[in-house]
């Protein structure tokens, strides 16, 4: 039974990391950790900020990848044009 409990806990941890955090959800509620309403609200705000930061990082990664691809394409065209210029001379 302990192995089952450990496996389910690991599954929930993985799910929270993959889905909950990016959505700004907390892993546990206020009762489990015996938090006051104010403490729980603070943690919810922190989780929402973390989700926003994760979203911004993902967006920056996509922009950076697109920019790198653009630079690579421009470099290939430059080299191609440069080679074509040498062949015609």
N, C-alpha and C positions, 0 to 999 in steps of 0.2 A: 504494500500500500504506500510506503514511503517513496518508492521509486515512481509510482504513478503521480503522487503529489508533487514531487520534484519536477517531473516532466511537464505537468500542467502549469506549474509556476514558471518554468522556463519558457513555455509556449506563450503565456500571458505577458511575460517580460519582453519577449521578442515582438509580439503584436504591438505592445505599447511603444516600443522603440520605433517600429516601422510605421505605425498608423497613429497612435495616440499623441506622441510628441509633436509630429508635424501639424496635427490638428489643434494643438494647444490643450490637450486633455491631461489630467493628472492620473498617475497610476493608482493611487488609493484615495479614498474619501476622507473627510475630516474626522469621522468617528474612529477609524482604525488608528490614527495617530493622536487622537485626543486633542485636536486643534480647536482653538476658539474660532469664532466666525471671522474675526479680523485676520487671524493667521492664515486661515484657509483662503480667504479672499486675496491675501497677498500672494500666496502660492499660485492661485489661479491666474493672477496678473503676470507673474513671472513665467508661467507656462505659456501664456498667450504671447508674451514677448519672445520667448524662445522659438515658438512656432513661426512668428514673423521673421525672426533672424534666419531660421532654417530656409524659409521661402526666399528670402533675399539672397542667401548664399547660392541656392539652386539657380536663381535667376542670373546672378553674376557669372556662375559657371557656364550657363548656356550662352550668355553674351560673349564671354571670353573665348569659348570654343568656336563660336561663329566668327569672331574677329580673327582668331588664329587661322581658320579655314580661308578667310578672305585674303589674309596676308600670304598664305601658301599658294593660293590661286594666282595672285598678282605676281609672286616670285616666279612661278612656272611660266606665266605669260612673258615676263621680262626675259627669262632665260631663252625661251623659244624664239622671241623676237631678236634677241642678241645673236643666237645661233644662225637664224635666217639671214641676218645682216652680214655675218662672216662668210656664209656660203655664196652670197651674191657678189662679193668683192673679188 
